Amino acid sequence: MSVKKISEAILGVGVDDTTIDLFESQYPVPTGVSYNSYVIRDEKTAVLDTVDARATDPWLENLAEALNGTQPDYLIVSHMEPDHGANIAKLAARYPAMQVVGNAKTFQYMEQFFGADAVAKERRVVVKDGESLSLGSHTLTFVFAPMVHWPEVMVSYESTEKVLFSADGFGRFGAVAKFDEHADWASEARRYFLNIVGKYGPQVQALLKKAAALDIQTICPLHGPVLTGDLSKYLAYYDTWSSYKPEEPEKILVASASIHGHTRAAAHQMAEKLRARGAKVVEMDLTRTDVSYAVTEAFRCGKIVLACATYDGFLFPPMENLLAHLKTKNFQSRTIGLMENGTWAPMAAKLMRAELEGMKNITVCENVVTIRSAVSAASEAQMEQLAEELIAK
């Protein structure tokens, strides 16, 4: 990615990373990811955030092009996570007159990452929530956003051009060069949000309330494309995701964790019974689908069927993995149907129910499907009963 002109004064100097396979060492990113960084040129020049160490050299080239021989006066640090803060010490050393702007926690974490001497105390500009910094005709106001999704996070609002520099908010998986205005922004923004920020819904709601008081025309996130035009649709997505409401309340996810295929076949049979009753259904094989996609669909749907084989007296690990992730991400307010399989001692329904009891506002259907090895007339009758109950709820 070369320098991108956002306005006459604001430039994007971020870099696409198309060689990365796992973001945060866990989330598949088949189309890569962008590390965004921005420059505001005015009487004073500000750089907003650095990039991951994987992208240092191309970022420095972009930055040099944007600065065009001038020296930056400020580095604004929105977020200390290494995919954005990895080059703070390097930039501070390259431009010794540059001041670094952050809050008290920013500098605490900065010392933890780089040591106390990386940015001398006399170079630090420690800001408080709501304070502003004038660059000339542009003014940045800092709005704290703790736990969206680290404690030190803050966003910056530039009032002249009405731009929100949103840190990890409104971010998206995928390289920017592979994204165009007609692409589906929500798909990878949804997976990004629900897996990375999803636990912190109340904190995101608090930030959205602060943002509602601002006249925002452009959103510049730290991952993904710059957002312009009608921003209400992006705000609406974030409001839904952060309030734990299903986007599609009547849609049913049927997720199976099957050892030899019999549980998966039963789950498919269940999905067909639901479709025959007019339900919109999505099926996921947890042994073949990365858990980040399953978490995303679980949050998207209003109802879920979990079909799991018993394994060594416990849950088959792919299902255990999904439930652990959902619990970590504060999953709540859904209706769940349970299907279990066990040749001699089916235990999965009991174990899944125990995991779900640790989540908020989860309704577990009364009808449970118990399969012994393969679907029988008895277990198929239980499927009919569970399908009726799910449709009725």
C-alpha positions as CSV (number, residue, x, y, z in Angstrom):
1,M,0.0,0.0,0.0
2,S,1.4,3.4,-1.0
3,V,0.4,6.7,0.5
4,K,-3.4,7.3,0.3
5,K,-4.9,10.7,0.2
6,I,-7.8,11.0,2.6
7,S,-8.0,14.8,2.3
8,E,-5.5,17.5,1.5
9,A,-4.1,17.4,5.0
10,I,-4.7,13.8,6.0
11,L,-2.8,10.9,4.5
12,G,-2.9,7.2,5.0
13,V,0.5,5.6,5.3
14,G,-0.4,2.1,6.4
15,V,0.7,-1.1,5.0
16,D,-1.1,-4.3,3.8
17,D,0.3,-7.6,5.1
18,T,-0.7,-10.4,2.7
19,T,1.9,-12.9,4.0
20,I,0.4,-13.3,7.5
21,D,-1.7,-16.5,8.0
22,L,-2.9,-16.0,11.6
23,F,-3.8,-12.7,13.0
24,E,-2.9,-12.6,16.8
25,S,-1.5,-16.1,16.2
26,Q,-5.1,-17.5,16.1
27,Y,-7.4,-16.0,13.5
28,P,-7.1,-17.1,9.9
29,V,-6.8,-14.1,7.5
30,P,-6.9,-15.6,4.0
31,T,-6.9,-12.1,2.4
32,G,-4.3,-10.6,4.8
33,V,-4.7,-7.6,7.1
34,S,-3.8,-3.9,7.0
35,Y,-1.9,-2.0,9.6
36,N,-3.2,1.6,9.3
37,S,-1.3,4.7,10.2
38,Y,-2.1,8.3,9.4
39,V,-0.4,11.7,9.0
40,I,-2.0,15.1,9.5
41,R,0.0,17.9,7.9
42,D,-0.6,21.4,9.3
43,E,1.5,24.0,11.1
44,K,2.3,21.0,13.3
45,T,2.6,17.5,11.8
46,A,1.2,14.6,13.6
47,V,1.7,10.8,13.0
48,L,-1.2,8.7,14.3
49,D,0.1,5.3,15.3
50,T,2.8,3.0,13.9
51,V,2.5,-0.5,12.5
52,D,3.4,-4.1,13.2
53,A,7.0,-5.0,13.1
54,R,6.2,-7.2,10.1
55,A,5.6,-4.0,8.1
56,T,8.3,-1.6,9.4
57,D,10.2,-1.0,6.2
58,P,7.4,-0.3,3.8
59,W,5.7,1.9,6.5
60,L,8.8,4.0,6.9
61,E,8.9,4.5,3.2
62,N,5.3,5.6,3.1
63,L,5.9,7.9,6.1
64,A,8.9,9.5,4.5
65,E,6.9,10.1,1.3
66,A,4.1,11.7,3.3
67,L,6.4,13.9,5.4
68,N,8.2,15.0,2.3
69,G,11.4,16.1,4.1
70,T,9.6,17.6,7.2
71,Q,10.0,16.3,10.7
72,P,6.9,15.1,12.7
73,D,6.0,17.2,15.7
74,Y,3.9,14.5,17.4
75,L,3.2,10.8,17.4
76,I,-0.3,10.1,18.7
77,V,-0.5,6.6,20.3
78,S,-4.1,5.3,20.2
79,H,-3.3,1.7,21.2
80,M,-0.2,0.0,22.5
81,E,-0.9,-3.5,21.0
82,P,2.2,-4.6,19.0
83,D,0.4,-4.6,15.7
84,H,0.1,-0.8,16.1
85,G,2.8,0.1,18.6
86,A,5.7,-2.0,17.5
87,N,7.6,1.0,16.0
88,I,7.2,3.6,18.6
89,A,10.7,3.4,19.9
90,K,12.2,3.2,16.4
91,L,10.3,6.4,15.4
92,A,11.2,8.2,18.6
93,A,14.8,7.5,17.9
94,R,14.6,8.6,14.3
95,Y,13.0,11.9,15.2
96,P,14.4,13.0,18.5
97,A,12.5,16.3,18.6
98,M,9.1,14.6,18.1
99,Q,6.8,14.5,21.2
100,V,4.8,11.4,21.9
101,V,1.1,11.8,22.9
102,G,-0.7,9.3,25.0
103,N,-2.5,8.8,28.4
104,A,-1.0,7.6,31.6
105,K,-1.6,3.9,30.8
106,T,-0.2,4.4,27.4
107,F,3.2,5.3,28.8
108,Q,3.0,2.6,31.5
109,Y,2.7,0.0,28.7
110,M,5.2,1.8,26.6
111,E,7.8,1.3,29.3
112,Q,6.8,-2.3,29.7
113,F,7.4,-3.0,26.0
114,F,10.4,-0.8,25.3
115,G,11.9,0.2,28.6
116,A,11.8,3.5,30.5
117,D,14.4,5.3,28.3
118,A,12.8,4.6,24.9
119,V,10.8,7.9,25.2
120,A,12.3,10.3,27.6
121,K,9.8,11.8,30.1
122,E,10.3,15.3,28.8
123,R,9.1,14.2,25.4
124,R,5.9,12.7,26.7
125,V,2.6,14.6,26.4
126,V,0.2,13.0,28.8
127,V,-3.4,13.7,28.0
128,K,-6.6,13.3,29.9
129,D,-10.1,12.3,28.6
130,G,-11.6,15.1,26.6
131,E,-8.4,17.1,26.2
132,S,-7.4,18.6,22.8
133,L,-4.3,19.2,20.9
134,S,-4.1,22.0,18.2
135,L,-2.0,21.3,15.1
136,G,-3.0,24.7,13.5
137,S,-6.2,24.6,11.6
138,H,-6.8,21.0,12.8
139,T,-7.6,20.1,16.4
140,L,-7.5,16.6,17.8
141,T,-9.7,15.8,20.8
142,F,-8.9,12.6,22.7
143,V,-11.7,10.4,23.8
144,F,-10.8,7.5,26.1
145,A,-12.2,4.1,25.2
146,P,-10.9,1.8,28.0
147,M,-11.3,-1.9,27.2
148,V,-12.1,-1.4,23.5
149,H,-10.2,-3.6,23.8
150,W,-7.2,-2.7,26.0
151,P,-7.3,-0.4,29.0
152,E,-5.2,2.4,27.5
153,V,-7.2,2.7,24.2
154,M,-8.2,6.2,23.1
155,V,-9.7,7.5,19.9
156,S,-9.1,10.9,18.4
157,Y,-11.6,13.2,16.8
158,E,-10.4,15.9,14.4
159,S,-13.1,18.6,14.4
160,T,-12.2,20.6,11.3
161,E,-12.6,17.7,8.8
162,K,-14.9,15.7,11.2
163,V,-12.7,12.6,11.2
164,L,-12.7,10.0,13.9
165,F,-9.5,8.1,14.3
166,S,-11.1,5.0,15.8
167,A,-8.2,2.8,17.0
168,D,-9.4,-0.8,16.7
169,G,-13.0,0.2,16.5
170,F,-14.6,-0.3,13.0
171,G,-11.6,-2.5,12.0
172,R,-11.8,-5.3,9.6
173,F,-9.7,-8.3,8.5
174,G,-8.4,-8.2,4.9
175,A,-5.9,-6.2,3.0
176,V,-7.2,-2.8,1.9
177,A,-5.8,-3.2,-1.6
178,K,-8.2,-6.2,-2.0
179,F,-11.2,-4.3,-0.8
180,D,-13.4,-2.0,-2.9
181,E,-16.5,0.1,-2.1
182,H,-18.8,-2.6,-3.5
183,A,-17.3,-5.4,-1.3
184,D,-19.0,-6.9,1.7
185,W,-17.5,-4.8,4.6
186,A,-19.6,-6.5,7.3
187,S,-18.5,-10.1,6.9
188,E,-14.9,-9.7,8.0
189,A,-15.7,-6.7,10.2
190,R,-18.1,-8.9,12.1
191,R,-15.6,-11.7,12.6
192,Y,-13.0,-9.2,13.7
193,F,-15.3,-7.5,16.2
194,L,-16.9,-10.6,17.7
195,N,-13.7,-12.5,18.2
196,I,-11.4,-9.7,19.3
197,V,-13.6,-7.0,20.9
198,G,-16.8,-9.0,21.5
199,K,-16.3,-9.5,25.2
200,Y,-16.4,-5.8,25.8
201,G,-19.9,-4.9,24.7
202,P,-20.7,-2.5,27.5
203,Q,-17.5,-0.6,26.9
204,V,-18.3,-0.4,23.1
205,Q,-21.8,0.9,23.9
206,A,-20.3,3.6,26.1
207,L,-18.0,4.7,23.3
208,L,-20.9,4.7,20.8
209,K,-22.7,7.1,23.1
210,K,-19.7,9.4,23.1
211,A,-19.5,9.2,19.4
212,A,-23.1,10.0,19.0
213,A,-22.4,13.5,20.3
214,L,-19.8,14.1,17.5
215,D,-20.4,15.1,13.9
216,I,-18.4,12.4,12.2
217,Q,-18.1,12.3,8.4
218,T,-15.1,9.9,8.1
219,I,-13.9,7.0,10.2
220,C,-10.2,6.0,10.0
221,P,-9.7,2.7,11.8
222,L,-6.4,0.9,12.5
223,H,-7.4,-2.1,10.3
224,G,-9.4,-2.1,7.1
225,P,-10.7,0.6,4.8
226,V,-11.4,4.2,5.7
227,L,-15.2,4.6,6.0
228,T,-17.0,7.5,4.4
229,G,-20.5,8.3,3.1
230,D,-23.5,7.0,5.1
231,L,-21.8,5.9,8.4
232,S,-25.1,5.0,10.0
233,K,-24.9,1.4,8.7
234,Y,-21.5,0.9,10.3
235,L,-22.7,2.4,13.6
236,A,-25.8,0.2,13.5
237,Y,-23.7,-3.0,13.1
238,Y,-21.6,-2.0,16.1
239,D,-24.7,-1.2,18.2
240,T,-26.1,-4.7,17.4
241,W,-22.9,-6.6,18.0
242,S,-22.0,-4.8,21.2
243,S,-25.5,-5.2,22.7
244,Y,-25.3,-9.0,22.1
245,K,-28.5,-8.9,19.9
246,P,-28.6,-11.5,17.1
247,E,-28.6,-9.9,13.7
248,E,-30.9,-12.6,12.4
249,P,-33.1,-13.7,15.4
250,E,-34.9,-16.5,13.5
251,K,-31.8,-17.9,11.9
252,I,-30.6,-21.2,13.3
253,L,-27.0,-22.4,13.5
254,V,-26.5,-26.1,13.5
255,A,-23.0,-26.8,14.7
256,S,-21.6,-30.4,15.0
257,A,-18.5,-32.0,16.4
258,S,-18.4,-35.5,15.0
259,I,-15.7,-38.1,15.3
260,H,-16.7,-40.6,12.6
261,G,-19.4,-38.7,10.8
262,H,-22.6,-40.1,12.5
263,T,-23.1,-37.0,14.7
264,R,-22.5,-34.7,11.7
265,A,-25.1,-36.8,9.6
266,A,-27.6,-36.5,12.4
267,A,-27.0,-32.7,12.6
268,H,-27.6,-32.4,8.9
269,Q,-30.8,-34.4,9.3
270,M,-31.8,-32.0,12.0
271,A,-31.0,-29.0,9.8
272,E,-33.2,-30.4,7.1
273,K,-36.1,-30.9,9.5
274,L,-35.8,-27.2,10.5
275,R,-35.7,-26.1,6.9
276,A,-38.8,-28.2,6.2
277,R,-40.5,-26.0,8.8
278,G,-39.4,-22.8,7.0
279,A,-36.4,-22.0,9.1
280,K,-33.3,-20.4,7.7
281,V,-30.4,-22.6,8.7
282,V,-26.6,-22.5,8.5
283,E,-24.6,-25.7,9.1
284,M,-21.1,-25.8,10.5
285,D,-18.8,-28.8,10.9
286,L,-16.6,-27.7,13.9
287,T,-13.9,-30.3,12.9
288,R,-13.4,-28.5,9.6
289,T,-14.3,-24.9,10.4
290,D,-12.0,-22.5,12.3
291,V,-13.6,-21.6,15.6
292,S,-13.6,-17.9,14.8
293,Y,-16.1,-18.4,12.0
294,A,-18.3,-20.5,14.3
295,V,-18.2,-17.9,17.1
296,T,-19.3,-15.3,14.5
297,E,-22.3,-17.3,13.3
298,A,-23.3,-18.1,16.9
299,F,-23.5,-14.4,17.6
300,R,-25.2,-13.7,14.3
301,C,-28.0,-16.3,14.8
302,G,-30.8,-16.2,17.4
303,K,-31.0,-19.9,17.9
304,I,-28.4,-22.7,17.9
305,V,-28.3,-26.5,17.8
306,L,-25.2,-28.0,19.2
307,A,-24.6,-31.6,18.2
308,C,-21.6,-33.3,19.9
309,A,-20.1,-36.8,20.3
310,T,-19.0,-38.0,23.7
311,Y,-15.2,-38.4,23.8
312,D,-13.5,-40.2,26.7
313,G,-16.4,-39.2,28.9
314,F,-16.1,-35.6,27.9
315,L,-17.0,-33.3,25.0
316,F,-15.3,-33.9,21.7
317,P,-12.7,-31.1,21.7
318,P,-14.0,-29.1,18.8
319,M,-17.2,-28.5,20.6
320,E,-15.4,-27.9,23.9
321,N,-13.3,-25.3,22.1
322,L,-16.4,-23.5,20.7
323,L,-18.1,-23.3,24.1
324,A,-14.9,-22.0,25.8
325,H,-14.6,-19.3,23.2
326,L,-18.3,-18.3,23.5
327,K,-18.0,-18.1,27.2
328,T,-14.8,-15.9,27.0
329,K,-16.6,-13.6,24.5
330,N,-19.5,-13.0,26.9
331,F,-22.0,-14.9,24.7
332,Q,-25.6,-14.5,25.9
333,S,-29.3,-14.2,25.2
334,R,-29.8,-17.1,22.8
335,T,-31.9,-20.3,22.6
336,I,-30.0,-23.5,22.4
337,G,-31.0,-27.0,21.4
338,L,-28.8,-30.0,22.3
339,M,-27.9,-33.2,20.5
340,E,-25.6,-35.8,21.9
341,N,-24.1,-39.1,20.6
342,G,-22.5,-41.9,22.5
343,T,-22.2,-45.6,21.8
344,W,-22.2,-46.7,25.4
345,A,-22.4,-43.7,27.7
346,P,-23.7,-40.4,26.0
347,M,-22.6,-37.5,28.2
348,A,-22.4,-34.6,25.8
349,A,-25.8,-33.0,26.5
350,K,-25.1,-32.9,30.2
351,L,-21.7,-31.4,29.7
352,M,-22.8,-28.8,27.2
353,R,-25.6,-27.8,29.5
354,A,-23.1,-27.3,32.3
355,E,-21.0,-25.0,30.1
356,L,-24.1,-23.0,29.0
357,E,-25.2,-22.5,32.5
358,G,-22.2,-20.3,33.0
359,M,-23.5,-17.9,30.3
360,K,-26.0,-15.2,30.7
361,N,-29.7,-15.5,29.6
362,I,-29.3,-18.8,27.7
363,T,-32.5,-20.8,27.2
364,V,-31.8,-24.5,26.7
365,C,-34.6,-26.4,25.0
366,E,-36.4,-29.1,27.1
367,N,-36.2,-31.6,24.3
368,V,-32.8,-33.2,23.9
369,V,-31.7,-35.6,21.1
370,T,-29.8,-38.6,22.3
371,I,-28.2,-40.8,19.6
372,R,-26.6,-44.1,20.3
373,S,-24.0,-44.6,17.5
374,A,-26.3,-43.7,14.6
375,V,-29.8,-42.2,14.1
376,S,-32.6,-44.5,15.0
377,A,-36.4,-44.2,14.9
378,A,-36.3,-43.1,18.6
379,S,-33.7,-40.4,18.1
380,E,-35.4,-39.2,14.9
381,A,-38.6,-38.7,16.9
382,Q,-36.6,-36.7,19.4
383,M,-35.4,-34.5,16.5
384,E,-38.9,-33.8,15.4
385,Q,-39.8,-32.7,18.9
386,L,-36.7,-30.5,19.2
387,A,-37.4,-28.9,15.8
388,E,-40.9,-28.1,16.8
389,E,-39.7,-26.5,20.1
390,L,-37.1,-24.4,18.4
391,I,-39.5,-23.1,15.7
392,A,-42.1,-22.3,18.4
393,K,-39.6,-20.2,20.5
